[in-house]
């Protein structure tokens, strides 16, 4: 499958991303990330279950298409030890996440690094995109301010799990669709936030500056999040209530912060889909978020 990648994506692919597994929730979302390489059969009319494993492309002057390898077993133990694997429920050819940065964009290696040390395994909701609008926003702010690059646009559902092994977490992710067939759709963002988080404050788990599209929760979202927590933690767990979902478009260190609310508002006004569209959850991804973001 041929794909066009950005400079930022090529660097991440060669380094190896920390995403462990991914569950695609809807075959009707055409804006999914282009990384399908392994497929498995299923008998469902609308969905086909696919095991996706992505390897970094060979280093050469021009990136060629990734080879496709077909396997027959669904057992995780049969997968080769590759850098990146995804588990999906989509028959579409993904396209979101393919971004061509402007010619003046700085390479990732020259951008500031986020200094906060993260932890554990994390569940991200990856939202539907419209003409790669979320991914383009992430690249825009990182390139403009030479700030840390967020490897994947996301809305965090569960952060920093340390009670499960990677294989245990992958196995539980595979059962998500049994209890949550489709995550409730997010309404249009309620606004934009640009602020500095301090670890220990209510709902804040790290010291970073960030800019976000602020999302709204409702009883359906709260119920879905409870089911997700119960799936990964069991019947006894604790979480912040109500949930405060958001989709970050930029990170920076508090000491070197160049982000601003006005800057984010101006960009959103020039890209109206960011605030003007409801969004389905295209996939649920399991990431290893141990250490600094640049080391994931």
Secondary structure by P-SEA (a helix, b strand, c coil): ccccccaaaaaaaaacccccbbbbcccccccccccccbbbbbccccbbbbbbbbccccccccccbbbbbbbccccccccccccbbbbbccccccccccccccccccccccccccccccccbbbbbbcccccaaaaaaaaaaaaaaccccccccccccccccccccaaaaaaaaaacccccccccccccccccccccccccccccccccccccccccccaaaaaaaaaaaaaacccccccccccbbbbbccccccccccccaaaaaaaaaaccccccccccccbbbbbbcccccccc
